[in-house]
């Protein structure tokens, strides 16, 4: 729901301290106190943390920029100040012109590109950044600030997610090496085999349940590409897929797809090169891989790329590469349903129920509604949109009106679509695929040669890096301006040149694999500010990363070689079953026992099926398929928790998301009987909904529904705000009397409420109680002085203002008050 924009008056006022500010933005924030006092009280030392990117929402009419500059910017820190365009446009040139290089003052629209720039990148890589809200952005007066806060957090979350995807290079490579024995045939074998035809990509989203009947009725005319998690559901509904796609590298992906493992004789598996090895190694049917088989080889550069970040993205890339002209999407929602369901019925996620503690983003659907979605799916949706827009000749249609709305993909009701059948059954597709023991033998031999060669090259890089480290150690004992120093640095430079010229592919591989480790030697300081010690330390970290990572990758290469030896042992005429079984179990691949039987049959070789060793492997694989002891299957227990629901309610309220608050309140309501936490959260959500609907009296009544002993600091603070606004002073005082039990910081507010009630003695005593605990709180001491002045206690007021000057000798507010008092 959209709300009217706030009107911003571009007239600046000058306060009693000579400071220019916008009342339409900052209201009375700097009327009674000077900005320096306000900023010190608000931010304390947080704005001056060193080696940090400080991202600030709002400049407080430019006064916050002055404060940062005049206070002295911290070493190695930068400041990114984000303003809504409506405010930025009326800031005078004098403010913009005084901004130094370490500070960027930008419109929110510029944030995304700046986060990827040199100004920010290193801080984000090293996770050295903080966000701060200006005084204006916390007032809630200028509504654009609420949007600004939400967008900054959203973009930071998205940027962090994308960076984490970069850091996944390590886990991708680990699985890639483990898959070297089993990534046998490239997916490019199917490129352009179905030009001009129609296919349907089936995902695990909640809308799949709406289309099951239509898919069943039109099965003979459909070529089905499904994500692996719903393949078994389709099979049980007599809708066997032509292609099953799986890409997830994570260990629990096997548990997610245990039901799909039984479909090896029914469907073709197309897996990413980095699919978790437990699936690729134990798949008992035919499969093709996407992406590169080896991390350093370009032999299969023509293969279909392994698209991401989700399996749906990969499925779409495969469908386009196979030549399909019309691609239908079902269960490809990229958002939750209107009730909050995340997956189609029958999945572990659906059975677990709705997680009311998860704080997500919100997107528009084709129906024009808002729907919740995690940042991972936003990234996936954006990537899918880019893919669709880059292939305008491919007609991509989402069958669900409740899916996230994407450019390049249109919604169309299933029953109105004209199909162009591929005219091939899943079995016929499987029959097209090659598979032979001879291919395996040749593949295993080639992979062993490749792995051995790479192992040797990585060892050379390791040796060269160790030499560089020793030379760098010598530098610490030599004068940096001496001839020997220059001679040694030249030797280190020659080592670097040799690594980057002779072994560039492997150097790049190591850096990609160890992106995190290599980022440690980088610094946020400018190169001109580096000391000799810092340069030497960075050099050590750089080459030490090479040593450690080359050894680490070689360990995985050794494991890959061992896996290939296991596969070669499977092809022997008389394999050692005891040894073979132990190797399967060591690598967590007991399902190879079933593949062995088929291999022996193809080779015309006998095997002792009753062997105790093979029986052990069969039993272990059966246990993994049926036991379901993995934490993945305990999701219901996690989802039923309300541990983070308060944060979610607050986030929805701050972003004025009435749709989300209504959905959340509806989800919690059945739980409130007998659950005090659920009761409190439900009525707080209802309170916020009434506030957003501008029904403050109903909001107050909602909070009063919470049992008196179940009130918390959060609910009491909101109660105070509503009661005071509606001039219910007794209710306000009652709530404040409880709040002070949570923290002494509420004593000043309580004192102020007492002044309104007219209980001056109690108010003064409450102020003094607080100042006894926090004697250096200048703001409260000034407020007490102003109150004493108002009620005629001039002597006490003068004492207060003088006490302020002992704490801050140049305090403009105290000096101004003293000038007004007759001495």
matplotlib code that plots the C-alpha trace (Angstrom):
import matplotlib.pyplot as plt

x = [0.0, 1.4, 1.2, 1.3, 4.8, 5.9, 6.1, 9.7, 10.1, 13.4, 13.6, 16.6, 16.3, 19.1, 19.1, 20.4, 23.8, 24.2, 23.5, 21.5, 19.0, 15.8, 12.8, 10.8, 13.4, 14.7, 11.8, 13.0, 16.0, 18.4, 16.2, 17.0, 20.4, 23.3, 24.0, 27.4, 25.6, 22.8, 25.3, 27.6, 24.6, 23.1, 26.2, 28.8, 32.0, 30.3, 30.8, 34.6, 35.4, 38.6, 39.1, 35.4, 33.0, 30.3, 27.0, 24.7, 21.1, 20.6, 23.0, 20.7, 20.5, 24.3, 25.1, 26.2, 28.8, 30.2, 30.3, 32.2, 34.7, 35.3, 35.6, 38.4, 37.7, 39.1, 42.2, 41.3, 37.6, 35.2, 31.7, 28.9, 25.9, 22.7, 19.9, 16.5, 16.6, 13.9, 16.2, 19.5, 18.1, 17.5, 20.9, 22.9, 26.1, 28.2, 27.4, 28.2, 31.4, 32.9, 32.7, 36.2, 37.3, 36.6, 33.0, 30.4, 27.0, 24.7, 21.1, 19.7, 19.6, 23.4, 23.9, 23.9, 26.7, 28.7, 28.7, 30.5, 33.0, 36.6, 35.3, 33.3, 34.4, 37.3, 35.3, 32.5, 34.8, 36.4, 33.0, 34.2, 31.2, 28.5, 25.1, 23.8, 20.6, 20.7, 18.4, 16.1, 15.8, 14.7, 12.0, 9.7, 8.6, 10.0, 8.5, 11.2, 13.7, 11.7, 12.0, 15.7, 16.5, 14.8, 16.5, 19.9, 19.5, 18.1, 20.9, 23.5, 21.9, 21.8, 25.3, 26.5, 24.7, 26.3, 29.7, 29.0, 28.3, 31.8, 33.2, 31.5, 34.3, 36.0, 33.1, 32.3, 35.9, 35.8, 32.7, 34.0, 37.1, 35.0, 32.8, 35.7, 35.0, 31.3, 31.0, 31.4, 29.2, 28.6, 25.1, 26.1, 25.2, 21.6, 22.2, 19.5, 17.8, 14.4, 14.3, 10.9, 9.2, 7.4, 8.7, 7.6, 10.0, 8.6, 9.9, 9.0, 7.0, 3.5, 1.8, 2.7, -0.3, -2.6, -1.3, -0.9, -4.2, -3.5, 0.0, -1.5, -4.1, -1.5, 1.3, 1.7, 2.3, 4.8, 8.5, 9.1, 12.2, 11.9, 14.0, 15.1, 13.2, 9.8, 10.7, 9.4, 6.1, 5.6, 6.5, 3.9, 1.3, 2.2, 4.1, 7.6, 10.0, 12.2, 15.0, 15.8, 18.1, 20.1, 23.0, 23.3, 26.8, 25.6, 25.9, 22.2, 21.2, 21.3, 18.7, 16.6, 16.5, 16.5, 13.2, 14.5, 17.3, 14.9, 14.0, 17.4, 15.7, 12.9, 14.6, 17.8, 19.8, 21.5, 23.7, 26.0, 29.7, 29.6, 26.5, 27.1, 29.1, 26.7, 24.1, 26.4, 28.3, 25.2, 22.9, 22.1, 21.1, 22.3, 23.5, 25.0, 26.9, 26.9, 29.9, 33.6, 34.6, 38.0, 38.7, 41.8, 40.9, 39.2, 38.6, 34.8, 34.5, 31.7, 29.6, 26.3, 27.2, 26.2, 23.8, 22.7, 22.1, 19.2, 18.4, 15.5, 18.0, 20.0, 16.9, 16.0, 19.5, 19.3, 15.9, 17.1, 20.3, 18.2, 16.4, 12.9, 11.0, 8.2, 9.1, 6.3, 7.0, 5.0, 6.0, 8.5, 7.1, 10.2, 8.0, 5.7, 2.0, -0.6, -0.7, 3.1, 3.6, 7.1, 6.8, 4.3, 2.3, 4.1, 7.5, 9.4, 9.2, 5.4, 4.9, 7.1, 4.6, 5.2, 8.3, 7.0, 10.4, 12.0, 12.5, 12.3, 11.7, 8.5, 7.8, 4.9, 3.1, 1.5, -1.9, -0.6, -0.3, 2.7, 4.3, 7.2, 10.4, 14.0, 16.9, 18.3, 15.1, 15.3, 18.8, 17.6, 14.6, 16.8, 19.1, 16.2, 14.8, 18.2, 18.3, 14.8, 15.5, 18.7, 16.7, 13.7, 12.9, 12.1, 8.6, 8.8, 5.4, 4.7, 1.4, 0.9, -0.7, 0.7, 4.4, 6.8, 6.4, 9.5, 10.3, 10.7, 8.4, 4.6, 1.7, -0.8, -3.4, -2.4, -5.7, -5.1, -1.7, -1.0, 1.6, 4.3, 5.1, 8.6, 7.2, 9.6, 9.1, 11.5, 12.5, 13.3, 15.4, 17.4, 18.0, 19.6, 22.2, 25.6, 26.9, 29.5, 32.2, 34.8, 34.0, 34.4, 37.8, 39.1, 37.6, 39.3, 42.7, 42.4, 41.3, 44.2, 46.7, 45.1, 45.1, 48.7, 49.9, 48.0, 49.3, 52.9, 52.2, 50.6, 53.6, 55.9, 53.8, 54.0, 57.8, 58.2, 56.0, 58.0, 61.1, 59.4, 58.4, 62.1, 63.3, 60.6, 61.9, 65.3, 63.9, 62.9, 66.6, 67.8, 67.5, 64.7, 66.9, 69.9, 71.1, 70.6, 67.0, 66.4, 68.2, 65.9, 62.7, 63.8, 64.1, 60.6, 59.3, 60.9, 59.2, 55.9, 56.5, 57.3, 54.1, 52.0, 53.6, 54.3, 51.4, 48.8, 45.9, 46.8, 47.6, 44.1, 42.6, 44.3, 43.1, 39.6, 39.5, 41.0, 39.3, 38.7, 42.3, 43.8, 41.5, 43.4, 46.5, 44.6, 44.1, 41.6, 44.5, 45.7, 49.0, 50.7, 50.1, 51.6, 54.5, 57.5, 56.3, 52.8, 54.1, 56.2, 53.3, 51.1, 53.8, 54.0, 50.2, 50.1, 52.6, 51.6, 48.1, 49.6, 51.4, 48.4, 45.9, 48.1, 48.5, 44.8, 43.8, 46.3, 44.7, 41.4, 43.2, 44.6, 41.1, 39.8, 42.6, 41.6, 38.0, 39.1, 41.1, 37.9, 36.1, 38.9, 38.7, 35.0, 36.0, 38.5, 37.7, 38.2, 37.8, 38.7, 35.2, 36.4, 38.7, 36.0, 33.3, 35.6, 36.4, 32.7, 32.0, 35.0, 33.8, 30.1, 29.1, 27.6, 25.1, 27.9, 27.1, 24.0, 26.0, 28.6, 26.1, 25.0, 28.6, 29.4, 26.4, 27.4, 31.0, 29.8, 31.5, 30.3, 30.0, 29.2, 26.0, 25.7, 29.1, 29.0, 30.9, 28.3, 25.5, 27.1, 27.1, 23.5, 22.4, 24.2, 22.7, 19.2, 19.7, 20.6, 17.6, 15.1, 16.3, 15.8, 17.8, 19.3, 18.4, 16.7, 13.8, 13.4, 12.4, 9.0, 10.5, 12.5, 9.6, 7.3, 9.6, 8.7, 12.2, 12.7, 9.1, 9.3, 12.1, 9.9, 6.9, 9.1, 10.6, 7.2, 5.9, 8.9, 8.4, 4.7, 3.9, 0.2, 0.0, 2.9, 1.6, -1.9, -0.5, 1.8, -1.1, -3.3, -0.5, 0.0, -3.6, -4.3, -1.3, -2.3, -4.4, -2.1, 1.0, 2.0, 4.6, 2.2, -0.4, 1.9, 3.2, -0.3, -1.6, 1.5, 1.1, -2.6, -1.5, 0.9, -1.8, -4.2, -1.4, -0.8, -4.5, -4.4, -6.7, -4.7, -7.5, -7.9, -4.1, -4.0, -6.9, -5.0, -2.0, -4.2, -5.4, -1.9, -2.0, -0.4, 2.3, 3.0, 4.0, 7.6, 9.8, 8.8, 5.1, 5.3, 7.2, 4.6, 1.9, 3.5, 3.7, 0.0, -1.3, 0.7, -0.5, -4.1, -3.4, -4.2, -1.7, -2.6, -2.1, 1.2, 2.5, 1.5, 3.4, 6.4, 6.5, 6.9, 9.4, 11.9, 12.2, 13.7, 16.2, 17.1, 17.2, 13.4, 13.7, 14.0, 10.9, 9.1, 10.2, 8.9, 5.5, 5.4, 5.9, 2.9, 0.8, 2.0, 3.9, 7.0, 8.7, 8.4, 9.7, 12.8, 13.5, 13.2, 15.6, 18.1, 17.8, 18.8, 21.7, 23.0, 23.4, 24.4, 26.1, 27.7, 24.4, 24.5, 21.2, 19.2, 21.0, 20.1, 16.5, 16.4, 17.9, 15.3, 12.5, 13.8, 14.0, 10.4, 9.0, 11.0, 13.8, 16.5, 19.3, 18.9, 18.7, 22.0, 23.7, 22.6, 23.9, 27.2, 27.5, 27.0, 29.9, 32.2, 31.5, 31.6, 33.2, 32.1, 28.5, 26.5, 23.1, 24.3, 25.9, 22.8, 20.6, 22.9, 22.9, 19.1, 19.2, 19.8, 23.0]
y = [0.0, 3.4, 6.4, 10.1, 11.5, 14.0, 17.6, 18.9, 22.7, 23.9, 26.8, 26.6, 28.0, 29.2, 28.0, 29.9, 28.4, 29.7, 26.4, 26.1, 23.2, 22.2, 22.1, 20.1, 17.4, 17.7, 19.3, 20.6, 18.3, 21.2, 23.9, 23.5, 21.8, 22.3, 19.6, 18.6, 17.8, 15.9, 13.9, 13.0, 11.8, 9.8, 8.2, 8.3, 6.9, 4.6, 7.1, 7.0, 3.3, 2.9, 1.0, 0.9, 1.9, 4.0, 3.9, 6.7, 7.2, 11.0, 14.0, 15.9, 19.0, 18.7, 19.2, 15.6, 16.1, 19.1, 17.0, 14.2, 16.5, 18.7, 15.7, 14.3, 11.2, 8.0, 6.3, 4.0, 4.9, 6.2, 7.6, 6.8, 9.2, 8.2, 10.8, 10.5, 12.4, 14.8, 16.0, 15.8, 18.1, 21.0, 20.8, 23.9, 23.7, 24.9, 21.6, 19.5, 21.4, 20.9, 17.0, 15.5, 12.4, 10.1, 11.0, 10.3, 12.0, 10.2, 9.6, 6.2, 5.4, 5.5, 3.1, -0.2, 0.8, 2.5, -0.7, -2.5, 0.3, 0.6, 3.1, 0.3, -3.1, -3.9, -2.9, -5.2, -8.1, -7.8, -7.3, -4.0, -1.8, -0.3, 1.3, 4.3, 6.2, 10.0, 12.0, 12.8, 9.2, 8.0, 10.7, 9.1, 12.5, 12.3, 9.1, 8.7, 7.9, 4.8, 3.6, 4.6, 2.6, -0.5, -0.1, 0.3, -2.8, -4.7, -3.8, -4.6, -7.9, -8.6, -7.4, -9.6, -12.6, -12.0, -11.8, -15.0, -16.6, -15.6, -17.2, -20.5, -21.1, -23.2, -25.6, -25.8, -26.9, -29.5, -31.1, -30.7, -32.8, -35.4, -35.7, -36.2, -40.0, -39.5, -36.4, -38.5, -37.0, -33.3, -31.9, -30.3, -33.7, -32.5, -29.0, -27.9, -31.3, -29.8, -26.6, -24.9, -27.3, -26.7, -27.8, -27.2, -26.5, -27.7, -26.2, -26.8, -23.6, -23.7, -23.0, -26.4, -27.8, -25.6, -27.2, -30.9, -31.8, -29.8, -31.3, -34.8, -34.2, -32.8, -35.2, -36.7, -33.3, -32.1, -32.4, -32.2, -30.7, -30.8, -29.7, -32.8, -32.1, -32.6, -35.4, -38.1, -36.2, -36.0, -39.7, -40.7, -38.7, -40.7, -37.7, -39.1, -36.3, -36.4, -34.6, -34.1, -31.2, -30.9, -28.5, -28.0, -28.7, -28.9, -32.2, -32.3, -32.1, -35.9, -35.9, -33.4, -35.7, -39.2, -40.0, -39.0, -41.5, -44.3, -42.6, -43.4, -45.8, -43.4, -40.0, -38.5, -36.6, -33.4, -32.2, -29.3, -30.1, -29.1, -31.2, -32.9, -36.1, -38.3, -37.9, -38.1, -41.1, -43.1, -42.3, -45.6, -44.3, -42.1, -38.5, -35.5, -32.7, -28.9, -26.6, -27.6, -31.1, -29.9, -26.5, -25.8, -27.4, -25.7, -29.0, -28.8, -25.0, -25.6, -27.4, -26.0, -23.6, -24.4, -21.5, -20.4, -19.4, -21.9, -25.1, -23.4, -21.0, -24.0, -25.7, -22.6, -22.4, -26.1, -25.7, -22.8, -24.6, -27.7, -25.4, -25.2, -22.1, -22.1, -22.7, -23.0, -22.5, -24.2, -24.1, -21.4, -18.7, -17.0, -16.0, -17.5, -18.0, -15.6, -17.7, -17.8, -21.4, -21.8, -25.1, -27.3, -29.9, -33.0, -31.5, -31.5, -27.7, -27.7, -30.2, -28.1, -25.2, -21.5, -19.9, -16.8, -15.7, -15.4, -11.8, -11.6, -9.2, -8.5, -8.6, -7.9, -10.8, -11.0, -10.6, -7.2, -8.4, -8.4, -11.7, -12.5, -14.0, -14.6, -12.6, -15.7, -16.0, -12.3, -12.8, -16.0, -14.1, -11.2, -13.7, -15.5, -12.2, -11.3, -14.7, -14.2, -10.7, -11.9, -14.6, -12.5, -15.2, -17.7, -17.5, -18.0, -18.2, -18.5, -20.5, -18.9, -15.5, -15.6, -15.9, -13.0, -10.7, -10.6, -8.8, -11.0, -13.6, -13.2, -14.9, -17.0, -19.4, -23.0, -23.9, -21.1, -22.3, -24.0, -26.7, -27.9, -31.4, -32.7, -36.1, -38.1, -40.2, -40.2, -43.7, -42.7, -39.8, -42.2, -44.5, -41.6, -41.2, -43.0, -45.3, -47.9, -49.5, -48.8, -45.0, -45.3, -47.0, -44.3, -41.5, -42.8, -43.1, -39.5, -38.1, -39.7, -38.2, -34.7, -34.9, -36.1, -33.3, -30.6, -32.0, -31.4, -27.8, -26.9, -28.3, -26.0, -23.0, -24.1, -24.4, -21.0, -19.4, -20.9, -19.3, -15.9, -16.2, -17.0, -14.0, -11.8, -12.9, -11.7, -8.2, -7.7, -7.7, -5.3, -1.5, -0.7, 1.8, -0.5, -2.3, -5.8, -4.9, -3.9, -7.1, -9.3, -7.5, -8.1, -11.8, -11.9, -10.0, -12.6, -15.4, -13.7, -13.3, -17.0, -18.0, -15.7, -16.5, -20.3, -21.3, -18.6, -21.0, -22.6, -19.3, -18.1, -21.3, -20.9, -17.3, -18.2, -21.1, -19.1, -15.7, -15.3, -16.2, -13.8, -11.0, -11.1, -9.6, -6.7, -3.5, -0.6, 1.9, 3.8, 2.4, 5.7, 5.2, 1.7, 1.3, -1.0, -3.4, -3.4, -4.2, -7.0, -8.4, -8.3, -10.1, -12.8, -13.3, -13.4, -16.1, -18.0, -18.2, -19.8, -22.4, -23.3, -23.3, -25.2, -27.9, -27.9, -28.3, -31.1, -32.9, -32.9, -33.9, -36.9, -37.8, -37.5, -39.9, -42.3, -42.1, -42.9, -45.9, -47.1, -46.8, -48.7, -51.4, -51.8, -52.7, -55.4, -59.0, -60.0, -57.0, -57.1, -56.6, -55.9, -53.1, -51.8, -51.6, -49.9, -47.3, -46.7, -46.3, -44.0, -41.7, -42.0, -43.6, -47.0, -46.8, -47.8, -51.3, -51.2, -49.6, -52.4, -55.0, -53.4, -52.9, -56.5, -57.5, -55.2, -56.6, -60.2, -60.7, -62.6, -61.2, -62.7, -60.8, -62.5, -61.2, -59.9, -56.8, -56.0, -56.7, -54.1, -51.5, -52.2, -51.9, -48.6, -47.1, -48.3, -46.7, -43.4, -43.5, -44.4, -43.3, -39.5, -38.6, -35.5, -32.1, -31.3, -33.5, -31.6, -28.4, -28.4, -27.9, -25.0, -23.4, -23.6, -21.3, -17.6, -16.7, -14.0, -13.0, -9.8, -8.6, -9.6, -7.7, -4.6, -4.9, -5.1, -2.2, 0.0, -0.7, -0.1, -3.5, -4.1, -7.2, -8.8, -7.8, -9.1, -12.4, -12.7, -11.9, -14.5, -17.1, -16.4, -16.1, -19.9, -20.1, -17.4, -19.7, -20.8, -19.3, -16.0, -15.1, -15.7, -13.6, -10.7, -10.8, -11.1, -8.0, -6.1, -6.9, -5.9, -2.7, -1.8, -2.6, -0.2, 2.5, 2.0, 2.3, 5.6, 4.1, 5.0, 4.4, 0.8, 0.4, 1.3, -1.0, -3.9, -3.4, -3.3, -6.8, -8.1, -9.5, -7.0, -9.5, -10.3, -6.8, -6.3, -3.2, -3.1, -3.2, -0.8, 1.7, 1.6, 1.9, 5.1, 6.5, 5.9, 6.9, 10.1, 11.0, 10.5, 12.5, 9.6, 10.8, 8.3, 5.4, 7.0, 7.3, 3.8, 2.4, 4.5, 3.4, -0.1, 0.8, 2.3, -1.2, -2.3, 0.5, 3.8, 5.4, 5.9, 8.0, 11.3, 10.5, 9.6, 12.8, 14.8, 13.0, 13.9, 17.6, 17.4, 15.9, 18.8, 16.7, 19.0, 17.5, 14.0, 15.1, 16.9, 13.8, 11.5, 13.7, 13.7, 9.9, 9.5, 12.0, 10.2, 7.1, 9.0, 12.3, 13.0, 13.1, 16.7, 16.5, 15.5, 18.0, 20.8, 19.6, 19.7, 23.2, 24.4, 22.9, 24.5, 27.8, 27.4, 26.8, 29.7, 27.8, 30.0, 29.1, 25.4, 26.1, 28.1, 25.3, 22.8, 24.9, 25.4, 21.7, 21.2, 23.6, 21.6, 18.6, 20.5, 24.0, 25.2, 23.9, 26.5, 25.5, 26.0, 29.3, 30.5, 29.6, 31.3, 34.5, 34.6, 34.3, 37.5, 37.0]
z = [0.0, -0.9, 1.4, 0.7, 0.5, 3.2, 2.1, 2.5, 3.1, 1.8, 4.3, 6.7, 10.2, 12.4, 16.1, 19.1, 18.5, 14.9, 13.3, 10.0, 9.8, 8.1, 10.5, 7.9, 8.2, 11.8, 13.5, 16.9, 17.3, 17.4, 18.9, 22.6, 22.3, 19.9, 17.3, 18.9, 22.2, 20.4, 18.2, 21.1, 23.1, 20.2, 18.6, 21.4, 19.9, 17.3, 14.4, 15.0, 15.0, 13.0, 9.7, 9.1, 6.5, 8.2, 6.3, 7.6, 6.6, 6.6, 7.1, 9.5, 7.3, 6.8, 10.5, 10.9, 8.1, 10.0, 13.2, 11.6, 9.9, 13.0, 15.3, 13.2, 11.0, 12.3, 10.7, 7.8, 7.9, 5.3, 5.5, 3.1, 3.8, 2.1, 1.7, 0.1, -3.2, -1.9, 0.9, -1.1, -3.7, -1.3, 0.6, -0.4, -2.4, 0.6, 2.3, -0.8, -1.5, 2.0, 1.7, 1.7, -0.2, 2.7, 2.7, 0.0, 0.2, -2.2, -3.2, -2.4, -6.1, -6.2, -3.4, -5.4, -7.8, -5.0, -2.9, -5.7, -6.2, -4.8, -2.2, -0.4, -1.7, 0.6, 3.8, 2.7, 1.9, 5.3, 7.0, 8.4, 8.1, 10.4, 9.7, 11.6, 11.5, 11.7, 14.0, 11.2, 10.0, 13.5, 13.9, 11.4, 10.2, 6.7, 5.4, 2.7, 5.5, 6.4, 2.8, 2.8, 6.0, 4.6, 1.1, 2.6, 4.8, 1.8, -0.5, 2.1, 2.6, -1.1, -1.7, 1.2, -0.3, -3.7, -2.0, -0.2, -3.5, -4.6, -1.5, -2.4, -4.9, -2.3, -1.6, -5.3, -6.1, -3.3, -4.8, -8.3, -7.5, -5.7, -8.8, -11.2, -11.4, -12.1, -14.3, -17.4, -20.2, -20.7, -21.0, -24.3, -25.9, -25.8, -27.1, -29.7, -29.7, -29.2, -31.3, -31.4, -28.9, -25.6, -22.2, -18.6, -15.7, -12.4, -9.2, -5.6, -4.9, -3.5, -6.9, -8.1, -6.3, -8.5, -11.7, -10.9, -12.5, -15.7, -16.0, -15.6, -18.3, -20.7, -19.8, -23.2, -24.8, -22.2, -21.9, -18.2, -16.6, -12.8, -9.9, -8.0, -4.7, -6.4, -8.8, -6.5, -5.9, -9.7, -10.1, -7.4, -9.3, -12.5, -14.0, -14.5, -15.5, -18.6, -16.9, -13.2, -12.4, -9.2, -8.4, -4.6, -3.2, 0.4, 2.3, 3.3, -0.4, -0.4, 2.4, 0.5, -2.5, -1.0, -2.6, -6.0, -5.9, -6.7, -10.1, -11.8, -14.3, -14.9, -15.6, -16.9, -14.2, -15.3, -12.5, -11.9, -11.8, -8.1, -7.1, -3.7, -4.5, -2.5, -5.3, -8.3, -7.0, -6.0, -8.9, -10.5, -13.9, -16.7, -16.1, -17.7, -16.1, -16.7, -16.3, -16.3, -15.3, -13.9, -12.3, -14.3, -17.7, -20.7, -22.5, -22.0, -22.4, -24.9, -22.3, -21.1, -18.2, -14.7, -13.9, -10.5, -7.8, -7.6, -9.4, -11.2, -12.8, -13.9, -15.3, -17.4, -18.8, -19.7, -21.4, -23.5, -24.5, -25.5, -28.0, -26.5, -27.8, -25.3, -21.6, -19.0, -15.3, -12.5, -8.9, -9.9, -7.6, -6.2, -3.3, -0.6, -0.9, 0.5, 3.7, 4.0, 2.6, 1.2, -0.7, -2.3, -0.2, 0.8, 1.2, 4.5, 4.4, 3.9, 6.7, 9.0, 8.8, 8.5, 10.2, 11.8, 13.0, 9.6, 8.4, 4.6, 1.7, -0.1, -3.9, -6.2, -7.8, -11.2, -9.4, -8.0, -4.4, -2.1, -1.2, 1.1, -0.1, 1.1, -0.3, -1.9, -4.1, -4.9, -6.3, -8.2, -9.6, -10.8, -12.5, -14.1, -15.3, -16.8, -18.5, -19.9, -21.2, -22.9, -24.9, -26.3, -28.9, -26.1, -24.8, -21.0, -19.3, -15.6, -15.0, -11.5, -11.1, -7.5, -8.6, -8.3, -11.3, -13.5, -16.7, -19.7, -18.2, -18.5, -16.7, -18.7, -17.5, -18.3, -20.1, -22.7, -23.8, -27.2, -26.8, -29.3, -28.1, -28.2, -28.9, -26.8, -23.7, -20.7, -21.6, -25.2, -23.9, -21.6, -24.6, -26.4, -23.7, -23.9, -21.1, -21.3, -19.2, -21.8, -21.6, -17.9, -18.2, -20.6, -18.4, -15.2, -16.9, -18.3, -14.9, -13.1, -15.6, -15.2, -11.4, -11.2, -13.5, -11.5, -8.2, -9.5, -10.6, -7.3, -5.5, -7.6, -6.6, -3.0, -3.2, -4.9, -2.3, 0.6, -1.0, -1.1, 2.6, 3.5, 1.5, 3.1, 6.5, 5.6, 4.7, 8.4, 9.4, 6.7, 6.3, 3.9, 2.0, 1.5, -1.6, -0.2, 0.6, -3.0, -4.2, -2.1, -3.1, -6.8, -6.1, -4.6, -7.7, -10.0, -8.0, -8.4, -12.2, -12.5, -10.7, -12.8, -16.1, -16.0, -13.7, -14.2, -14.4, -11.1, -9.5, -10.5, -9.2, -5.8, -5.5, -6.5, -4.1, -1.3, -1.9, 1.9, 2.8, 0.2, 1.3, 4.7, 3.2, 1.7, 3.7, 3.7, 3.9, 0.9, -0.5, 0.1, 3.9, 4.1, 6.4, 5.7, 8.4, 6.9, 3.4, 4.8, 6.7, 3.6, 1.6, 4.2, 4.3, 0.5, 0.0, 3.1, 1.6, -1.5, 0.6, 2.7, -0.1, -2.6, 0.1, 0.8, -2.8, -3.2, -0.3, -2.2, -5.4, -3.5, -2.3, -5.9, -7.1, -4.4, -5.6, -9.1, -7.9, -6.2, -9.5, -11.3, -8.6, -9.4, -13.0, -12.0, -12.9, -9.2, -7.0, -3.3, -1.9, 1.6, 0.4, -2.0, 0.7, 3.1, 0.5, -0.3, 3.4, 4.0, 1.2, 2.3, -0.9, 0.1, -2.7, -5.1, -4.2, -6.5, -9.3, -9.0, -9.7, -12.9, -14.0, -13.4, -15.5, -18.3, -18.3, -18.1, -14.8, -11.7, -8.2, -4.8, -4.2, -0.8, 0.4, 3.9, 2.7, 0.0, 2.5, 4.9, 2.1, 1.1, 4.7, 5.2, 2.1, 3.1, 6.5, 4.9, 2.7, 5.4, 8.8, 8.3, 11.4, 9.7, 11.3, 7.9, 8.9, 12.2, 10.6, 12.2, 15.6, 14.4, 12.6, 15.6, 17.6, 18.0, 19.1, 16.5, 15.7, 17.7, 15.3, 12.3, 13.7, 14.2, 10.7, 9.1, 11.1, 10.3, 6.6, 6.9, 5.5, 6.5, 4.2, 6.1, 9.5, 8.8, 7.5, 10.6, 13.0, 11.4, 11.7, 15.4, 16.4, 16.7, 19.1, 21.7, 23.9, 26.7, 25.1, 26.7, 24.1, 21.3, 23.0, 23.5, 19.9, 18.5, 20.2, 19.4, 15.7, 16.0, 17.7, 14.8, 12.3, 13.9, 14.0, 10.3, 9.8, 11.8, 14.5, 17.6, 20.1, 18.8, 18.9, 22.6, 23.4, 21.6, 23.8, 26.9, 26.0, 27.0, 30.5, 32.9, 34.0, 30.3, 29.4, 28.2, 27.7, 24.0, 24.7, 27.6, 25.5, 22.8, 25.4, 26.8, 23.2, 22.5, 26.0, 26.0, 22.5, 23.6, 26.8, 29.1, 31.7, 34.4, 32.0, 30.8, 34.3, 35.2, 32.2, 32.9, 36.5, 35.2, 32.5, 35.0, 36.4, 33.1, 32.8, 34.5, 31.0, 31.3, 34.4, 32.5, 30.5, 33.7, 35.3, 32.3, 32.6, 36.2, 35.3, 33.0, 35.8, 38.0, 40.5, 40.5, 43.6, 42.3, 38.9, 40.4, 42.6, 39.6, 37.5, 40.4, 40.8, 37.2, 37.4, 40.4, 38.2, 35.0, 36.2, 32.8, 30.9, 29.7, 27.9, 31.0, 33.2, 30.7, 30.7, 34.5, 34.5, 31.9, 34.1, 37.3, 35.4, 34.3, 37.8, 39.2, 41.0, 39.4, 41.8, 41.1, 37.4, 37.4, 39.4, 36.7, 33.8, 35.6, 36.2, 32.4, 31.8, 34.1, 31.8, 28.5, 28.9, 25.4, 25.7, 23.7, 25.2, 28.8, 28.0, 26.2, 29.2, 31.7, 29.5, 29.9, 33.7, 35.7, 37.7]

ax = plt.figure().add_subplot(projection="3d")
ax.plot(x, y, z, "-o")
ax.set_aspect("equal")
plt.show()
